[in-house]
Amino acid sequence: MRITRHWLVTAAVAAAVLISAGARVAPGVFLPALTTEFGWTRSSISLAVSIGLLLYGLSGPFIGTLIDRVGTRYTATIGLLAIGLSAVAGTLITDELGFALTWGALSGVGTGIVGGVLGAAVATRWFVAQRGLVQGLFGAATSAGQLLFIPLLALVTESMGWRTASIVVAAAAAVVMIPILAIVRTDPADVGMVALGATPDTKPTPRVSEPGVMRKALRNRDFWLLATTFFICGATSNGLIGTHLMAHAVEHGFTVTVAASALALMGVMNFVGTLGSGILTDRYNPRRLLSIYYAFRGLSLFILPFVHDPIGLSVFAILFGLDYIATVPPTVALTNEVFGARNVPVVYGWIFCAHQFGAAAASWLGGVAHDARGDYLLAFVLAGVTAVIGSSLAVQIRKPLIERGLLQ
C-alpha cells in the first residue's frame, strides 16, 4: 500500500484520538489514589467522571459545525489544548469541585472535540474506498490509548503519584499537536487531491452539511435506533466498565497491577476487534454486525460478577475487549448510508452525544449502585440486559433516507 497524504492525515488524527482515549481513562486509573488521599466516596468521584463523559458527548453535535467553521486541523488542536490544560490544572485540585471542573468538565470538552466525530469526518471526506477500515483504525487508536495509558498511568501513579501521571497526559497532548498542525487538512481538495478511491464519476463530498438535516433526522426512526443503540454502547463500555472495572477488580482481591494488566489486555483485544470490525463493515451488513456485537457484550457482562481469579478476569477482558468499541465502524457506516457522507459530522455528532449520555449515566449510577449495595452485581446484570436489548434494536434499522427520497 502506497503511503499517500490520506494515510498521513489518518495517522495524525489517530494519534490525537489515542491521546484523547488516554485522557478519558485517566480518572478511572486515579480513582483508588484519590479515594485514599482525599477520602472521597466512589459516587462523588464517579459524578465528576460522569460530567466529563456528558460534556464529551454534548461536544459532539457542535464538532461538525466547528469543523465547517475552522477546519479539521484547528478543531483537533483546540481539543488537544483543552486536554493538556485540564491535565495541568488537575494537578492543583484539592476538592471534589476542582476535580469535577478539570478532569470532569474541561477534559470532557477536550476529549469530546478529539473524539469519534473528528475521525468520522476524516473517514468520510478523505476516503471513498476503505472507509470502514479507516474508521476501524480510529477505533483501534482508542484501544491503543487504553493499552498504552492505563498501565503507564497506573505505573506512574504507584511510583510517583497521580499528579505526575497527569503531567504525562499533558505532555503527550502537546507533542501530538505538531503533526496535526503540519499534516491535517479538512478536505483533500485543500492540497490538490481527491478522496482515496474516488473515480471520475464520484461527486466530491460537499464541505458543509445539508441545511435542515437534523430536523429530518429527528423525525426518522432510524436516527433514534442508532442513537439508542449507541446510548447502550456508551453505558456498557466507557460508562460502567471504563470507570468501574479497576475498582471492582481491586475489591475482589486483585492488585492494582493485575487489574491494570487486565485492562491493558482488554485494550489489545479492543484493538483487534475494532480493526477487524472496520474490515467486516466494508464487506457485510452493518446492521447484523451491530446485533452480534451487542449480544456478545451482554453475555460478557453477565459473566463478570462471577469472576474471582486472574484467569477468569483475563477471559472477561478478552471477550469484552473484542467488541468494546467494535460498534463504532458499523454505526458510522450506517449513519453514512442512511444520511449521506456530507451529513455524517452533524448527524453522527448527535448519535455520539447519545453514546456519551449513556456513558455518563452508567458511570454515575454504577457508583450509586455500589454505594447502595456494596458491590457492582446489580449494575453489571442490568448492563447485560440493556446490551441484549441493543442487539434486538440494531437489526431494525431500515434503508437509507437517500434511497427513499427523503434527503438529496
C-alpha positions in Angstrom: 0.0 0.0 0.0 1.5 3.4 -1.1 1.6 5.9 1.8 -0.3 8.9 0.5 -1.4 12.1 2.2 -4.7 10.3 3.0 -2.9 7.9 5.3 -0.7 10.5 6.9 -3.8 12.6 7.8 -5.3 9.4 9.2 -2.2 8.6 11.2 -2.1 12.2 12.7 -5.7 12.2 13.7 -5.4 8.6 15.1 -2.6 9.9 17.3 -4.9 12.6 18.6 -7.6 10.1 19.2 -5.2 7.9 21.1 -4.3 10.8 23.4 -8.0 11.6 23.9 -8.6 8.0 24.9 -5.7 8.1 27.4 -7.1 11.3 29.0 -10.6 9.8 29.2 -9.5 6.7 31.1 -7.1 8.6 33.4 -9.7 9.4 36.2 -10.6 5.7 36.4 -6.9 4.9 37.0 -6.6 7.7 39.6 -9.8 6.7 41.4 -8.1 4.5 44.1 -5.4 7.1 44.8 -8.0 9.9 45.0 -10.1 7.9 47.4 -7.1 7.2 49.6 -5.7 10.8 49.6 -8.9 12.8 49.9 -11.4 10.2 51.4 -13.9 10.9 48.6 -16.7 8.4 48.0 -17.0 6.4 44.8 -20.2 8.1 43.9 -18.7 11.6 44.2 -15.7 10.7 42.0 -18.0 8.9 39.6 -20.2 12.0 39.4 -17.2 14.1 38.2 -16.3 11.4 35.7 -19.9 11.5 34.5 -19.7 15.2 34.0 -16.7 14.6 31.8 -18.5 11.9 29.8 -21.6 14.0 29.5 -19.7 17.0 28.1 -17.7 14.7 25.9 -21.0 13.7 24.3 -22.5 17.2 24.3 -19.5 18.4 22.4 -20.3 16.0 19.6 -23.2 17.9 17.9 -21.1 21.0 17.7 -18.0 19.5 16.4 -19.4 19.2 12.9 -20.2 22.9 12.9 -16.7 23.6 14.3 -15.1 21.7 11.5 -17.2 23.6 9.0 -16.1 26.9 10.6 -12.4 26.4 11.4 -11.4 23.1 9.7 -10.3 19.7 10.9 -6.7 20.8 11.8 -7.7 23.6 14.2 -10.6 21.6 15.6 -8.1 18.9 16.7 -5.7 21.5 18.0 -8.4 23.1 20.2 -9.3 19.7 21.6 -5.7 18.8 22.4 -5.1 22.2 24.1 -8.1 21.6 26.3 -6.9 18.1 27.2 -3.4 19.5 28.1 -4.8 22.4 30.2 -7.2 20.1 32.1 -4.4 17.7 33.0 -2.1 20.5 34.2 -4.8 22.3 36.1 -5.9 18.9 37.5 -2.6 18.7 39.5 -3.7 21.7 41.6 -7.0 20.3 42.8 -7.8 19.9 46.5 -11.5 19.3 46.5 -14.2 17.5 44.5 -15.3 20.7 42.8 -11.8 21.2 41.4 -11.7 17.6 40.2 -15.1 18.0 38.5 -14.0 21.2 36.7 -10.7 19.8 35.5 -10.8 16.1 34.9 -14.5 16.3 34.5 -15.7 19.4 32.6 -12.6 20.7 30.8 -11.2 17.2 30.0 -14.7 16.2 28.8 -14.9 19.0 26.3 -11.3 18.4 25.0 -11.7 14.7 24.6 -15.1 15.2 23.0 -13.6 17.5 20.4 -10.9 15.0 19.5 -13.3 12.0 19.9 -15.3 10.0 17.4 -16.8 12.8 15.3 -13.5 14.1 14.1 -12.5 10.6 12.9 -15.8 10.1 11.2 -15.3 13.4 9.3 -11.9 12.4 8.2 -13.0 8.9 7.1 -15.9 10.2 5.0 -14.1 13.2 3.5 -10.8 11.7 2.7 -11.9 8.2 1.7 -14.4 6.6 -0.7 -12.8 3.2 -0.6 -11.8 1.5 2.7 -13.9 3.9 4.9 -14.7 1.0 7.3 -11.1 0.2 7.6 -10.2 3.8 8.4 -12.9 4.1 11.0 -11.7 0.8 12.4 -8.2 2.4 12.7 -9.6 5.3 14.7 -11.3 2.8 16.9 -8.1 0.9 17.2 -6.4 4.1 18.2 -8.9 4.4 21.1 -8.0 0.9 22.1 -4.3 1.7 21.8 -4.9 4.7 24.1 -6.2 2.3 26.7 -3.5 -0.2 26.1 -0.8 2.4 26.5 -2.1 4.8 29.1 -3.8 2.5 31.6 -0.7 0.6 32.6 1.5 3.6 32.1 -0.6 5.9 34.3 -1.1 3.1 36.8 2.7 2.6 37.0 3.5 6.3 37.3 0.7 6.8 39.9 2.1 4.0 42.0 5.7 5.1 41.8 5.4 8.9 41.6 1.8 9.8 42.3 -1.2 10.7 40.2 -0.2 14.3 39.7 2.9 13.3 37.9 0.7 10.9 35.8 -1.4 14.0 34.9 1.6 15.8 33.6 2.3 12.8 31.3 -1.1 13.2 29.7 -0.5 17.0 29.2 3.0 16.4 27.6 1.6 13.8 25.2 -1.2 16.1 24.1 1.4 18.8 23.4 3.6 16.5 21.3 0.7 15.3 19.1 -0.2 18.9 18.2 2.9 19.0 15.9 1.8 16.5 13.3 -1.8 17.8 13.5 -0.7 21.3 12.5 1.8 20.1 9.9 -0.3 17.5 8.1 -4.0 17.6 8.7 -6.4 19.5 6.4 -10.2 19.4 6.2 -10.6 18.2 2.7 -8.3 16.5 0.0 -9.1 19.4 -2.3 -7.2 21.7 0.1 -4.0 20.1 -1.0 -5.0 19.4 -4.7 -6.1 15.8 -4.1 -9.2 13.8 -4.3 -10.6 11.2 -1.8 -8.9 7.8 -1.9 -10.9 5.5 -4.1 -12.7 8.3 -5.9 -13.4 7.8 -9.6 -14.1 10.4 -12.3 -17.9 9.8 -11.6 -17.5 10.3 -7.9 -19.1 13.5 -6.8 -17.0 15.5 -4.2 -18.4 15.5 -0.7 -19.8 19.0 0.0 -17.8 20.8 2.7 -20.9 21.6 4.8 -23.9 19.6 5.9 -27.3 19.8 4.1 -29.4 22.6 5.6 -32.0 21.3 8.0 -30.6 17.7 8.1 -31.2 17.3 11.8 -34.9 18.3 11.5 -35.3 15.5 9.0 -33.2 13.1 11.1 -35.1 13.8 14.3 -38.3 12.7 12.5 -36.8 9.5 11.4 -36.9 6.2 13.4 -33.5 5.1 12.1 -31.8 8.1 13.8 -33.4 7.1 17.1 -32.5 3.5 16.7 -28.9 4.5 16.0 -28.9 6.9 18.9 -30.5 4.3 21.3 -28.1 1.5 20.4 -25.1 3.9 20.8 -26.5 5.1 24.2 -26.4 1.4 25.2 -22.9 1.1 23.8 -21.7 4.1 25.9 -23.4 2.9 29.1 -22.0 -0.6 28.9 -18.4 0.3 27.8 -17.0 3.7 28.7 -19.5 4.4 31.4 -19.6 1.2 33.5 -16.6 -0.8 32.6 -14.2 2.0 31.7 -14.9 3.8 35.1 -15.5 0.9 37.5 -13.8 -2.2 36.3 -10.5 -1.4 38.1 -12.3 -0.6 41.4 -14.4 -3.8 41.0 -11.3 -5.9 40.4 -9.4 -4.4 43.4 -12.4 -5.1 45.6 -12.3 -8.8 44.5 -8.8 -9.1 45.8 -6.8 -8.3 42.6 -3.8 -5.9 42.9 -3.9 -2.6 41.0 -1.2 -4.0 38.7 -3.2 -7.1 37.9 -6.3 -5.1 37.3 -4.4 -2.6 35.1 -3.0 -5.6 33.2 -6.5 -6.9 32.6 -7.5 -3.5 31.2 -4.4 -3.5 29.0 -5.4 -6.9 27.7 -8.8 -5.6 27.0 -7.1 -2.8 25.1 -5.2 -5.3 23.0 -8.4 -7.2 22.2 -10.2 -4.0 21.6 -7.6 -3.0 19.1 -8.0 -6.4 17.3 -11.8 -6.3 17.5 -12.3 -2.7 16.3 -9.8 -3.0 13.4 -11.5 -6.3 12.4 -14.9 -4.7 12.7 -13.8 -2.0 10.3 -12.8 -4.6 7.7 -16.0 -6.6 8.3 -18.1 -3.4 7.9 -16.7 -2.9 4.4 -17.9 -6.4 3.5 -21.0 -7.3 5.5 -24.4 -5.8 6.6 -23.5 -3.4 9.4 -27.0 -4.0 11.0 -26.2 -7.6 11.6 -22.8 -6.9 12.8 -24.2 -4.5 15.4 -26.7 -7.0 16.6 -24.0 -9.7 17.0 -21.7 -7.2 18.9 -24.4 -6.2 21.4 -25.5 -9.7 22.1 -21.8 -10.8 22.7 -21.4 -7.8 25.0 -24.4 -8.8 27.1 -23.0 -12.3 27.5 -19.7 -10.9 28.7 -21.3 -8.6 31.3 -23.4 -11.5 32.7 -20.2 -13.4 33.3 -18.2 -10.6 35.1 -19.8 -10.7 38.6 -18.7 -14.3 38.9 -15.0 -13.7 38.1 -12.8 -14.2 41.1 -9.4 -15.3 39.7 -6.8 -13.9 37.3 -7.7 -16.4 34.6 -11.4 -15.5 34.7 -10.5 -11.8 34.7 -8.4 -12.4 31.6 -11.2 -14.3 29.9 -13.6 -11.4 30.5 -11.0 -8.9 29.2 -10.7 -10.9 26.0 -14.4 -11.4 25.4 -15.4 -7.8 26.3 -12.4 -6.3 24.7 -13.2 -7.8 21.3 -16.3 -5.6 20.9 -15.6 -2.8 23.4 -15.9 -0.2 20.6 -16.3 -2.6 17.6 -19.7 -0.9 17.3 -18.2 2.3 16.0 -17.4 1.3 12.4 -20.9 -0.1 11.6 -22.6 2.8 13.4 -20.6 5.3 11.3 -21.2 3.3 8.2 -25.0 3.2 8.9 -25.0 7.0 9.5 -23.2 7.5 6.2 -25.5 5.0 4.4 -28.8 6.5 5.8 -28.0 10.2 5.9 -25.2 10.7 3.3 -21.5 11.4 3.7 -21.9 15.2 3.8 -24.2 14.9 6.8 -22.0 12.5 8.8 -20.2 15.1 11.1 -23.5 16.7 12.2 -25.8 13.6 12.4 -23.1 11.3 13.9 -22.3 14.1 16.3 -25.8 13.8 17.8 -25.6 10.0 17.8 -22.3 10.2 19.5 -23.9 12.5 22.0 -26.3 9.8 22.9 -23.4 7.4 23.4 -21.9 9.7 26.0 -25.2 10.3 27.7 -25.3 6.6 28.2 -21.7 6.6 29.4 -22.3 9.4 31.9 -25.5 7.8 33.3 -23.8 4.4 33.8 -20.6 5.9 35.3 -22.6 7.8 37.9 -25.3 5.1 38.5 -22.6 2.4 38.8 -21.1 4.4 41.7 -24.5 4.9 43.2 -25.3 1.2 42.9 -22.1 0.3 44.6 -22.6 2.7 47.5 -26.1 1.3 48.0 -25.3 -2.4 47.7 -21.6 -2.6 48.5 -20.8 -4.3 45.1 -21.4 -3.9 41.4 -23.6 -7.0 40.8 -26.8 -5.2 40.0 -25.0 -2.7 37.8 -23.4 -5.4 35.7 -26.6 -7.5 35.3 -28.7 -4.5 34.2 -25.9 -3.5 31.8 -26.0 -7.0 30.3 -29.8 -6.8 29.8 -29.6 -3.4 28.0 -26.9 -4.8 25.7 -29.3 -7.6 24.7 -32.0 -5.0 24.0 -29.5 -3.1 21.8 -28.9 -6.3 19.8 -32.6 -6.6 19.0 -32.8 -2.9 18.0 -29.9 -2.9 15.6 -31.5 -5.2 13.1 -34.5 -2.9 12.8 -32.6 0.0 11.1 -34.1 0.5 7.6 -33.0 1.5 4.1 -31.2 4.8 3.6 -33.2 8.1 3.5 -31.4 8.9 0.3 -32.9 5.8 -1.5 -36.3 6.7 -0.1 -36.1 10.3 -1.5 -36.1 12.0 1.9 -32.6 13.5 1.5 -30.8 14.9 -1.5 
